[in-house]
Amino acid sequence: MENRQRVHEPFVFFALFFALTAGFGYAAVLVIAPALGYSAGPWWLATVQAHGYAQLFGWAGLFVLGVGLFFIPRLRGTVLARPELASGALACFILGIGLRVLLQPAVAILAGPAVSGSAWASVARLGIVVSALLQVAGTLLVIVMLTATFRRAPPLGTQAPLRPVRGLLALGLISLAVSGLLNLLLAIDLVARSGYTYLYAWDDALTHLMIMGFIVPISLALSVRNLPLFMRLAFPPRRELGPLLAVLVLGLIARLIGGIEQTFFPLPAFAWQLTGLGQVLEGSALLAFIWMIDIPLRRKHPWTESRIPTPPDVAAARKPTRKNYPDYGEYGRFELLIISAYLWLAFAAIIAVLNGGAEIVSASVIFDPDVERHALTVGYITLLILGMAVRMLPGFSGKQKVASTRLVLATFCLGNLAAFLRVAPLLKPDLPLSSAGLASSGVIGWLAVAALAVNLWRTFRPPQARKARPASPSST
């Protein structure tokens, strides 16, 4: 029973570990090194890909999986089956991610100018293949656990909590499995080419599949089920989620095919138009979702108003909650993190629509594509994790509050500042302070995640045993 109840904790802590090392740690090195005059050679290019992998598969991926293994079975009206496999899956992910983020930069350094000239580099490349195999094995164990869970669950009723979001969850799990297989194929190709980076078009496809195929859909599903409860919002209409999902899937497929075709196939005009169409569809679907879930506008009446009103005498005897929220402030201002995350998501969606329209019309973009990507990853995904973590995880572990509400506010300030300094310089790279802002974004992002790590560690740790006081001598 303990394995089921706290299955999320090791996933969350190793997600924080990878975020603080190869995730935001590498990011700080990558943006500071060029500012200090170090050449962006092979080691830099390899580290860029390792950093992206650590952020998506390590930081966001492990966090989403940990929360999902706890929460998805409960949406199905049961608990996780075969929880003993969770430690094996986590071990596969830890070893796989760790090998990749250490060995890919090492390949570039060991190989030197002659990329195929080092025997140690060849051994490191084989290690990258092993890391990809471990990721596939971990994904298979997750699928086995969830499949066993669903098989023993009761029949899915029309009002089951899982029903409105099952399409989003299915998209996320399918994308995770496909991304694992694609990562394995790219690792094998790396060995065959004696290279130190994945082919860029395919690495972009892998990155986008993880973001828009896995992390964003699972995040949307968790938002649909939890944010109306946490923030007293109206539940989104069930019938509108299906068309939204269809548009998102069509946009994802179009964008993946168009991005690969731009590099490998001789149909440049068609490829640009297909990529642009995918961006417009994805961005439109995300904007529609934000409108439906009603963040941050609060246009609709909260779902609680449709319930039987609390008798006046009972309401008067209760301690009043915060205005518009069902809590008493014991989780800090978590809603600021969630609201700002969805503002960043709206910004990324608008950038996608504008760039997509430009690509369809003129085969060019208005904004640097990294604007959308980092608005999604550093803005939406990271801030949503920071907010959901302090609101959801204490309850998952049987705690009644978060250890420090001040640290929650610190994560809000640091997280948004890191996202702003990562995205704004891409909009105006020629401004004098752009380089300094970009160089500091990784360090500030690291501090935001470190604040969350300290807060969760203090929340989850068992209470300290009080020191026994010496007994006073009895009076006679």
C-alpha positions as CSV (number, residue, x, y, z in Angstrom):
1,M,0.0,0.0,0.0
2,E,2.9,2.4,0.8
3,N,4.3,1.8,-2.7
4,R,1.0,3.0,-4.2
5,Q,0.4,5.9,-1.9
6,R,3.9,7.5,-2.4
7,V,4.8,6.3,-5.9
8,H,5.2,9.9,-7.0
9,E,7.8,11.0,-4.6
10,P,11.0,9.4,-6.0
11,F,9.9,10.4,-9.6
12,V,9.5,14.0,-8.4
13,F,12.8,14.2,-6.6
14,F,14.8,12.8,-9.5
15,A,13.0,15.2,-11.8
16,L,14.3,18.0,-9.5
17,F,17.7,16.4,-9.6
18,F,17.9,16.4,-13.4
19,A,16.5,19.9,-13.6
20,L,19.2,21.2,-11.2
21,T,22.0,19.4,-13.0
22,A,21.8,18.7,-16.7
23,G,18.6,20.8,-17.2
24,F,18.9,24.3,-15.8
25,G,22.5,23.6,-14.9
26,Y,23.6,22.9,-18.5
27,A,21.4,25.8,-19.6
28,A,23.4,28.2,-17.4
29,V,26.6,26.9,-18.9
30,L,25.3,27.1,-22.4
31,V,24.3,30.8,-22.2
32,I,27.2,32.0,-20.1
33,A,30.0,30.3,-22.0
34,P,29.5,32.3,-25.3
35,A,29.1,35.5,-23.3
36,L,32.5,34.8,-21.7
37,G,34.2,34.2,-25.1
38,Y,34.3,30.4,-25.2
39,S,33.7,29.1,-28.7
40,A,30.5,27.3,-29.4
41,G,32.1,24.3,-30.9
42,P,31.1,20.6,-31.0
43,W,30.9,20.3,-27.2
44,W,28.4,23.2,-27.2
45,L,26.2,21.7,-29.9
46,A,26.2,18.3,-28.2
47,T,25.5,19.9,-24.8
48,V,22.5,21.8,-26.3
49,Q,20.9,18.5,-27.3
50,A,21.7,16.9,-24.0
51,H,20.3,19.8,-22.1
52,G,17.0,19.7,-24.1
53,Y,16.8,15.9,-23.4
54,A,17.3,16.4,-19.7
55,Q,14.7,19.1,-19.5
56,L,12.0,17.2,-21.4
57,F,12.7,13.6,-20.4
58,G,14.3,14.3,-17.0
59,W,12.7,17.4,-15.5
60,A,9.2,17.5,-17.1
61,G,9.0,13.9,-18.1
62,L,9.7,12.3,-14.8
63,F,7.5,14.8,-13.0
64,V,4.6,14.1,-15.3
65,L,5.1,10.4,-15.0
66,G,5.3,10.5,-11.2
67,V,2.1,12.5,-10.9
68,G,0.4,10.4,-13.6
69,L,1.1,7.1,-11.9
70,F,-0.5,8.4,-8.8
71,F,-3.4,10.4,-10.3
72,I,-4.5,8.5,-13.5
73,P,-5.5,5.3,-11.6
74,R,-7.7,7.4,-9.3
75,L,-9.4,9.0,-12.3
76,R,-10.2,5.5,-13.3
77,G,-11.7,4.7,-9.8
78,T,-8.9,2.5,-8.6
79,V,-5.3,2.4,-7.5
80,L,-2.1,1.6,-9.3
81,A,-1.6,-2.1,-10.1
82,R,1.8,-3.7,-9.8
83,P,3.4,-0.8,-8.0
84,E,6.5,-2.8,-7.5
85,L,7.4,-2.2,-11.1
86,A,7.6,1.6,-10.5
87,S,11.0,1.4,-8.9
88,G,12.3,-0.6,-11.9
89,A,10.8,1.9,-14.4
90,L,12.4,4.8,-12.4
91,A,15.8,3.1,-12.4
92,C,15.6,2.6,-16.1
93,F,14.8,6.3,-16.6
94,I,17.5,7.5,-14.2
95,L,20.2,5.4,-15.8
96,G,19.1,6.2,-19.3
97,I,18.8,9.9,-18.8
98,G,22.0,10.0,-16.8
99,L,24.0,8.2,-19.5
100,R,22.7,10.4,-22.3
101,V,23.4,13.8,-20.6
102,L,26.9,12.7,-19.6
103,L,28.0,10.8,-22.7
104,Q,26.8,13.1,-25.5
105,P,29.0,16.0,-24.5
106,A,31.8,13.5,-23.8
107,V,31.5,12.2,-27.3
108,A,32.1,15.7,-28.8
109,I,35.1,16.3,-26.4
110,L,36.7,12.9,-26.9
111,A,36.4,12.8,-30.6
112,G,38.1,16.1,-31.1
113,P,38.4,17.6,-34.6
114,A,38.2,14.1,-36.2
115,V,34.8,13.0,-35.1
116,S,35.4,9.3,-35.8
117,G,38.9,9.2,-34.6
118,S,38.6,8.2,-30.9
119,A,37.9,4.7,-29.6
120,W,36.6,6.2,-26.3
121,A,34.2,8.3,-28.4
122,S,32.9,5.1,-30.0
123,V,32.4,3.5,-26.6
124,A,30.5,6.6,-25.5
125,R,28.3,6.5,-28.5
126,L,27.3,2.9,-27.7
127,G,26.5,4.1,-24.2
128,I,24.0,6.5,-25.8
129,V,22.3,3.6,-27.5
130,V,22.2,1.8,-24.1
131,S,20.6,4.9,-22.6
132,A,17.9,4.9,-25.3
133,L,17.2,1.2,-24.7
134,L,16.8,1.9,-21.0
135,Q,14.3,4.6,-21.7
136,V,12.3,2.2,-23.9
137,A,12.4,-0.4,-21.1
138,G,11.2,2.2,-18.5
139,T,8.3,3.3,-20.8
140,L,7.2,-0.4,-21.3
141,L,7.1,-0.9,-17.5
142,V,4.9,2.2,-17.2
143,I,2.6,1.0,-19.9
144,V,2.4,-2.5,-18.2
145,M,1.4,-0.8,-14.9
146,L,-1.3,1.4,-16.4
147,T,-2.6,-1.5,-18.6
148,A,-3.0,-3.8,-15.5
149,T,-4.6,-0.9,-13.6
150,F,-7.2,-0.3,-16.3
151,R,-8.0,-4.0,-16.7
152,R,-8.9,-4.4,-13.1
153,A,-10.8,-1.1,-12.8
154,P,-14.6,-1.0,-12.7
155,P,-16.6,-0.3,-15.9
156,L,-16.1,3.3,-17.2
157,G,-19.4,5.1,-16.5
158,T,-20.7,8.1,-18.4
159,Q,-19.8,10.4,-15.5
160,A,-16.4,8.9,-14.8
161,P,-13.7,11.5,-14.1
162,L,-11.5,9.9,-16.7
163,R,-13.9,10.1,-19.6
164,P,-13.5,13.8,-20.6
165,V,-9.6,13.6,-20.6
166,R,-9.0,10.0,-21.8
167,G,-8.2,11.2,-25.3
168,L,-5.6,13.7,-24.0
169,L,-4.1,11.0,-21.8
170,A,-4.0,8.5,-24.7
171,L,-2.2,11.0,-26.9
172,G,0.3,11.6,-24.2
173,L,1.1,7.9,-23.6
174,I,1.3,7.1,-27.3
175,S,3.6,10.1,-27.9
176,L,5.8,9.0,-25.0
177,A,6.2,5.5,-26.5
178,V,6.8,6.8,-30.0
179,S,9.4,9.3,-28.7
180,G,11.2,6.5,-27.0
181,L,11.4,4.5,-30.1
182,L,12.5,7.5,-32.2
183,N,15.2,8.3,-29.6
184,L,16.5,4.8,-30.0
185,L,16.6,5.0,-33.8
186,L,18.4,8.4,-33.6
187,A,21.0,6.9,-31.1
188,I,21.6,4.0,-33.5
189,D,22.0,6.5,-36.4
190,L,24.5,8.5,-34.2
191,V,26.7,5.4,-34.0
192,A,26.4,4.6,-37.7
193,R,27.5,8.1,-38.6
194,S,30.2,8.3,-35.9
195,G,28.6,11.7,-35.0
196,Y,28.1,13.6,-31.8
197,T,24.7,15.1,-32.3
198,Y,21.4,13.7,-33.6
199,L,20.3,14.8,-37.0
200,Y,18.8,18.3,-36.3
201,A,15.5,17.9,-38.2
202,W,14.8,14.6,-36.4
203,D,16.0,15.9,-33.0
204,D,13.6,18.9,-33.5
205,A,10.8,16.4,-34.3
206,L,11.6,14.4,-31.1
207,T,11.6,17.6,-29.1
208,H,8.3,18.7,-30.5
209,L,6.7,15.3,-30.0
210,M,7.7,15.3,-26.4
211,I,6.4,18.9,-25.8
212,M,3.2,18.9,-27.8
213,G,2.5,15.2,-27.9
214,F,3.3,14.1,-24.3
215,I,3.9,16.9,-21.8
216,V,1.3,19.5,-23.0
217,P,-1.6,17.0,-23.4
218,I,-1.0,15.4,-20.0
219,S,-0.8,18.9,-18.4
220,L,-4.0,19.8,-20.1
221,A,-5.7,16.7,-18.8
222,L,-4.5,17.4,-15.2
223,S,-5.7,21.0,-15.6
224,V,-9.2,19.9,-16.7
225,R,-9.6,17.7,-13.7
226,N,-7.9,19.7,-11.0
227,L,-7.9,23.4,-11.7
228,P,-11.7,23.8,-11.3
229,L,-11.3,22.2,-7.8
230,F,-8.2,24.1,-6.8
231,M,-9.3,27.5,-8.2
232,R,-13.1,27.3,-8.2
233,L,-13.5,27.4,-11.9
234,A,-16.3,26.0,-14.1
235,F,-15.6,22.5,-15.6
236,P,-15.0,22.8,-19.3
237,P,-17.8,21.4,-21.5
238,R,-17.0,17.8,-22.3
239,R,-18.3,17.9,-25.9
240,E,-15.8,20.6,-26.8
241,L,-12.7,18.7,-25.6
242,G,-13.0,16.1,-28.4
243,P,-12.8,18.5,-31.3
244,L,-10.0,20.4,-29.6
245,L,-8.0,17.2,-29.3
246,A,-8.6,16.4,-33.0
247,V,-7.3,19.8,-34.0
248,L,-4.3,19.4,-31.8
249,V,-3.4,16.0,-33.2
250,L,-3.8,17.2,-36.8
251,G,-1.6,20.2,-36.1
252,L,1.0,17.9,-34.4
253,I,1.1,15.5,-37.3
254,A,1.3,18.3,-39.9
255,R,4.0,20.1,-38.1
256,L,6.2,17.0,-37.6
257,I,5.9,15.9,-41.3
258,G,6.5,19.5,-42.5
259,G,9.5,20.0,-40.3
260,I,11.2,16.8,-41.5
261,E,10.3,17.4,-45.1
262,Q,11.9,20.8,-45.1
263,T,15.3,19.1,-44.6
264,F,15.1,15.8,-46.3
265,F,12.7,16.0,-49.2
266,P,12.6,18.3,-52.3
267,L,9.3,19.9,-51.7
268,P,10.2,23.2,-49.9
269,A,7.1,25.2,-50.6
270,F,4.8,22.4,-49.6
271,A,6.9,21.7,-46.5
272,W,6.7,25.3,-45.3
273,Q,2.9,25.4,-45.9
274,L,2.4,22.1,-44.0
275,T,4.5,23.3,-41.1
276,G,2.7,26.6,-41.0
277,L,-0.7,24.8,-41.1
278,G,0.4,22.7,-38.2
279,Q,1.5,25.7,-36.2
280,V,-1.9,27.5,-36.8
281,L,-3.8,24.4,-35.8
282,E,-1.8,23.8,-32.6
283,G,-1.9,27.4,-31.6
284,S,-5.6,27.7,-32.2
285,A,-6.3,24.5,-30.2
286,L,-4.3,25.8,-27.3
287,L,-6.0,29.2,-27.3
288,A,-9.4,27.5,-27.4
289,F,-8.4,25.3,-24.5
290,I,-7.3,28.4,-22.4
291,W,-10.7,30.0,-23.3
292,M,-12.6,26.9,-22.2
293,I,-10.8,26.3,-18.9
294,D,-11.3,30.0,-18.2
295,I,-7.8,31.0,-17.0
296,P,-7.2,33.8,-16.2
297,L,-10.4,35.6,-17.1
298,R,-12.9,33.7,-14.9
299,R,-15.8,34.5,-17.3
300,K,-18.0,31.6,-16.0
301,H,-19.6,30.9,-12.6
302,P,-17.6,28.3,-10.6
303,W,-18.9,24.7,-10.5
304,T,-19.6,25.1,-6.8
305,E,-22.6,27.4,-7.5
306,S,-24.5,24.5,-9.1
307,R,-24.4,22.5,-5.8
308,I,-26.9,22.7,-3.0
309,P,-26.1,25.8,-0.9
310,T,-24.5,25.3,2.5
311,P,-27.0,26.1,5.3
312,P,-26.3,29.6,6.8
313,D,-25.6,28.3,10.3
314,V,-23.1,25.7,9.0
315,A,-21.4,28.3,6.7
316,A,-21.1,30.8,9.6
317,A,-19.5,28.2,11.8
318,R,-16.8,27.4,9.2
319,K,-13.5,29.3,8.9
320,P,-13.8,31.4,5.8
321,T,-11.5,30.4,2.9
322,R,-9.6,32.8,0.7
323,K,-11.7,34.8,-1.7
324,N,-12.4,32.7,-4.9
325,Y,-10.4,29.7,-3.6
326,P,-11.3,26.7,-1.5
327,D,-8.1,26.8,0.6
328,Y,-6.9,28.9,3.6
329,G,-3.6,29.9,2.1
330,E,-1.8,26.8,3.4
331,Y,-0.3,26.2,-0.1
332,G,0.8,29.8,-0.7
333,R,-0.1,31.8,-3.7
334,F,0.1,28.8,-6.0
335,E,-2.5,30.3,-8.3
336,L,-0.1,33.0,-9.4
337,L,2.2,30.3,-10.8
338,I,-0.7,28.6,-12.6
339,I,-2.2,31.8,-14.0
340,S,1.2,33.0,-15.3
341,A,1.9,29.5,-16.8
342,Y,-1.3,29.8,-18.8
343,L,-0.5,33.4,-19.9
344,W,2.9,32.0,-21.2
345,L,1.0,29.3,-23.0
346,A,-1.3,31.8,-24.6
347,F,1.8,33.8,-25.7
348,A,3.4,30.7,-27.2
349,A,0.1,29.9,-29.0
350,I,-0.1,33.4,-30.5
351,I,3.5,33.2,-31.7
352,A,2.7,29.8,-33.3
353,V,-0.3,31.1,-35.1
354,L,1.5,34.2,-36.4
355,N,4.6,32.3,-37.5
356,G,2.3,29.6,-39.0
357,G,0.4,32.2,-41.0
358,A,3.6,33.7,-42.3
359,E,5.0,30.4,-43.3
360,I,1.8,29.6,-45.3
361,V,1.9,32.9,-47.1
362,S,5.6,33.6,-47.6
363,A,7.6,30.6,-46.5
364,S,9.2,32.7,-43.8
365,V,8.7,33.3,-40.1
366,I,8.1,36.5,-38.1
367,F,9.7,35.4,-34.8
368,D,12.6,33.2,-34.0
369,P,11.1,29.6,-33.5
370,D,12.9,29.5,-30.2
371,V,10.5,32.1,-28.8
372,E,7.6,29.7,-29.0
373,R,9.7,26.7,-27.7
374,H,11.1,28.5,-24.7
375,A,7.8,30.2,-23.9
376,L,6.3,26.7,-23.8
377,T,9.2,25.0,-21.8
378,V,10.5,27.7,-19.5
379,G,7.2,29.6,-19.3
380,Y,4.3,27.2,-19.4
381,I,5.7,23.8,-18.5
382,T,8.1,24.9,-15.7
383,L,5.7,27.4,-14.1
384,L,2.8,24.9,-14.2
385,I,5.0,22.3,-12.6
386,L,6.1,24.8,-9.9
387,G,2.4,25.6,-9.2
388,M,1.0,22.1,-9.4
389,A,3.8,20.7,-7.3
390,V,3.1,22.9,-4.2
391,R,-0.7,22.4,-4.6
392,M,-1.0,18.7,-5.4
393,L,2.0,16.9,-4.0
394,P,1.5,17.6,-0.3
395,G,-2.0,16.0,-0.4
396,F,-0.6,13.1,-2.4
397,S,1.8,12.4,0.5
398,G,-0.7,12.9,3.2
399,K,0.4,16.4,4.2
400,Q,-2.0,19.2,5.0
401,K,0.1,22.1,3.7
402,V,3.3,23.2,2.1
403,A,6.3,23.9,4.3
404,S,6.9,27.5,3.2
405,T,4.4,29.8,1.6
406,R,7.2,32.4,1.1
407,L,9.2,29.9,-1.0
408,V,6.1,29.5,-3.2
409,L,6.1,33.3,-3.8
410,A,9.8,33.1,-4.5
411,T,9.3,30.4,-7.2
412,F,6.7,32.6,-8.8
413,C,9.0,35.6,-9.0
414,L,12.1,33.6,-10.0
415,G,10.3,31.4,-12.5
416,N,8.7,34.2,-14.4
417,L,11.9,36.3,-14.4
418,A,13.8,33.3,-15.8
419,A,11.1,32.8,-18.6
420,F,11.1,36.5,-19.4
421,L,14.9,36.7,-19.6
422,R,15.0,33.6,-21.8
423,V,12.3,34.7,-24.2
424,A,12.6,38.5,-24.4
425,P,16.2,38.6,-25.8
426,L,15.0,36.4,-28.6
427,L,12.5,39.1,-29.6
428,K,15.1,41.9,-29.6
429,P,18.6,40.3,-29.8
430,D,20.3,43.5,-30.8
431,L,19.5,45.4,-27.6
432,P,22.5,46.0,-25.3
433,L,21.1,44.1,-22.3
434,S,19.8,41.1,-24.3
435,S,23.0,39.1,-23.9
436,A,23.2,39.8,-20.2
437,G,19.6,38.8,-19.7
438,L,20.0,35.6,-21.7
439,A,23.1,34.7,-19.7
440,S,21.3,35.1,-16.4
441,S,18.1,33.2,-17.3
442,G,19.6,29.8,-16.7
443,V,20.9,30.7,-13.3
444,I,17.6,32.3,-12.2
445,G,15.7,29.3,-13.5
446,W,18.0,27.1,-11.5
447,L,17.2,29.1,-8.4
448,A,13.5,28.8,-9.0
449,V,13.7,25.0,-9.2
450,A,16.0,24.9,-6.2
451,A,13.4,26.9,-4.1
452,L,10.8,24.3,-5.1
453,A,13.2,21.4,-4.2
454,V,13.8,22.9,-0.7
455,N,10.1,23.5,-0.2
456,L,9.2,19.9,-1.1
457,W,12.0,18.4,0.9
458,R,10.8,20.3,4.0
459,T,7.2,19.3,3.2
460,F,7.8,15.6,2.7
461,R,10.4,14.9,5.4
462,P,9.1,13.1,8.5
463,P,8.7,15.2,11.6
464,Q,11.8,15.5,13.8
465,A,11.6,13.5,16.9
466,R,11.7,15.8,19.9
467,K,14.7,15.4,22.1
468,A,13.7,13.7,25.3
469,R,14.1,15.9,28.3
470,P,15.7,14.4,31.4
471,A,13.1,13.5,33.9
472,S,13.1,15.8,37.0
473,P,13.9,14.0,40.2
474,S,10.7,13.0,42.0
475,S,10.0,14.8,45.2
476,T,9.9,12.8,48.4
